[in-house]
């Protein structure tokens, strides 16, 4: 392949690394204390018999599933199974609600059916404006669930829905790829913290 093309592609790849590192360095300044509060909330919820419901769209749906798998299976150490459900995985439920009601309700109806007071909703939206995630947060708060929201873009509409007992982990970027990369670090930090509290 032409050397000029390879050099240009290499430079583009390097730019992704540089920008991703910069966003994570900014997140390092802003978010660790909020992560710690999220860890405590999750550990308390799980130890008291509660569960964590996770939702999001697209890449955030994958993150919700990834998180639930880390809790139900394991993160880095062997431990008992922890109660977590990704609301993004059941195609029959998702398509039935979207078809019979509205796509905006695919998560909120599950929250009302599966959630209870004291549970946690892990709501993931890179824009902070996903209508079905917003509806899920509104449903969760009516039940008495706490919310841990992972957003970007300044938090969008979701930022205005959160109360003093909720936790907002907002990636300091407006670029979806960078937000998603930061969300993954945040999710792994939450998993690690929960394991540390429960095992150590």
C-alpha positions in Angstrom: 0.0 0.0 0.0 1.1 3.6 -0.7 3.3 4.9 2.1 1.6 8.3 2.2 -1.8 6.5 2.8 -0.3 4.5 5.6 1.3 7.5 7.2 -2.0 9.4 7.0 -3.9 6.6 8.6 -1.2 6.2 11.3 -1.6 9.9 12.1 -5.3 9.6 12.4 -5.0 6.6 14.7 -2.5 8.5 16.8 -4.9 11.4 17.1 -7.6 9.1 18.5 -5.2 7.9 21.2 -4.1 11.5 22.1 -7.7 12.7 22.3 -8.9 9.7 24.3 -6.1 10.1 26.8 -6.9 13.8 27.2 -10.5 13.1 27.9 -9.7 10.5 30.4 -7.2 12.8 32.1 -9.9 15.4 32.5 -12.3 12.8 33.8 -9.6 11.8 36.3 -9.8 15.4 37.7 -13.6 15.4 37.9 -15.1 12.0 38.5 -13.4 9.7 41.0 -15.3 11.0 44.1 -18.6 10.5 42.2 -17.5 7.0 41.2 -16.8 6.3 44.9 -20.3 7.4 45.8 -21.7 5.2 43.1 -19.8 2.2 44.4 -21.1 2.7 47.9 -24.7 3.1 46.6 -24.4 -0.1 44.5 -22.8 -2.1 47.3 -25.5 -1.1 49.8 -28.2 -1.9 47.3 -26.8 -5.3 46.6 -26.1 -6.2 50.2 -29.7 -5.3 51.2 -31.1 -7.7 48.5 -31.7 -5.1 45.8 -30.7 -5.2 42.2 -29.3 -3.0 39.5 -31.2 -2.5 36.2 -29.1 -1.1 33.3 -30.2 0.5 30.1 -28.9 2.4 27.1 -29.1 2.5 23.3 -26.5 1.3 20.7 -23.0 1.3 22.2 -24.6 2.2 25.6 -26.8 -0.9 25.3 -23.6 -2.9 24.9 -22.2 -1.2 27.9 -25.3 -2.1 29.9 -25.0 -5.7 29.0 -21.2 -5.6 29.7 -21.9 -4.2 33.2 -24.6 -6.8 34.0 -22.3 -9.6 32.9 -19.4 -8.3 35.1 -21.7 -8.3 38.2 -23.6 -11.6 37.5 -20.4 -13.4 36.5 -17.3 -11.8 37.8 -15.1 -8.8 37.2 -11.6 -9.8 38.1 -12.1 -12.0 41.2 -14.3 -14.9 42.2 -17.2 -14.0 44.3 -20.9 -14.7 44.6 -23.3 -13.6 41.9 -24.6 -10.1 42.1 -28.0 -9.1 41.0 -27.9 -7.1 37.7 -30.2 -7.1 34.7 -29.6 -5.4 31.3 -32.9 -4.1 30.0 -31.5 -4.2 26.5 -31.3 -7.9 25.8 -34.8 -9.5 25.5 -35.8 -9.0 21.8 -39.4 -10.2 22.4 -40.0 -7.6 25.2 -38.3 -4.8 23.3 -40.1 -5.4 20.1 -43.5 -6.0 21.8 -43.3 -2.7 23.8 -42.0 -0.8 20.8 -44.7 -2.1 18.5 -47.7 -2.1 20.9 -46.8 1.2 22.7 -43.7 3.3 21.7 -40.0 2.8 21.4 -39.6 5.5 24.1 -41.2 3.1 26.6 -39.0 0.1 26.1 -37.1 0.7 29.3 -39.6 2.5 31.5 -42.1 -0.4 31.3 -39.4 -2.8 32.3 -38.4 -0.6 35.2 -42.0 -0.5 36.5 -42.3 -4.3 36.1 -39.0 -5.3 37.5 -37.8 -2.5 39.8 -38.6 -1.8 43.4 -37.8 0.8 46.0 -34.2 0.7 46.9 -33.0 -0.8 43.5 -30.7 1.2 41.3 -31.1 2.2 37.7 -27.9 2.5 35.8 -28.9 4.8 33.0 -26.4 5.3 30.1 -26.8 7.9 27.4 -23.9 9.6 25.6 -26.1 12.6 24.7 -27.9 12.8 28.0 -31.1 13.2 25.9 -32.2 9.6 24.9 -35.9 9.7 25.3 -36.3 6.1 26.4 -33.5 6.5 29.0 -35.1 9.7 30.3 -38.5 7.9 30.6 -36.7 5.1 32.5 -35.2 7.5 34.9 -38.6 9.2 35.5 -40.2 5.7 36.1 -37.4 4.7 38.5 -37.7 7.8 40.6 -41.5 7.4 41.0 -40.8 3.9 42.4 -38.2 5.1 44.8 -35.1 3.8 42.9 -31.8 5.6 42.9 -30.2 6.5 39.6 -26.6 6.4 38.5 -26.4 8.1 35.2 -23.5 7.9 32.7 -23.7 10.7 30.2 -21.6 13.1 28.1 -22.3 16.4 26.4 -22.8 18.2 29.7 -25.5 15.8 30.8 -28.4 16.9 28.6 -31.9 16.5 29.9 -30.8 13.7 32.2 -28.8 16.1 34.3 -31.9 18.0 35.2 -33.8 14.9 36.3 -31.3 13.8 39.0 -31.7 14.6 42.7 -29.4 14.8 45.6 -29.4 11.0 46.2 -28.6 10.3 42.5 -25.1 10.1 41.0 -24.1 11.7 37.7 -21.0 10.5 35.9 -20.6 12.9 33.0 -17.8 12.2 30.6 -16.1 15.5 29.7 -16.5 15.4 26.0 -19.0 16.0 23.2 -17.6 13.3 20.9 -19.5 10.0 21.2 -16.5 7.7 20.8 -14.6 9.5 23.5 -17.7 9.5 25.8 -18.1 5.7 25.3 -14.5 5.0 26.0 -14.7 7.0 29.2 -17.9 5.2 30.2 -16.1 1.9 29.9 -13.4 3.0 32.4 -16.2 4.3 34.7 -18.1 1.0 34.5 -14.9 -1.0 35.3 -14.2 1.4 38.2 -17.6 0.7 39.6 -17.2 -3.0 39.3 -13.8 -2.9 40.9 -15.1 -0.8 43.7 -18.0 -3.0 44.4 -15.7 -6.1 44.5 -13.4 -4.2 46.9 -16.2 -3.3 49.3 -17.7 -6.8 49.3 -14.6 -8.8 49.4 -12.0 -6.7 51.3 
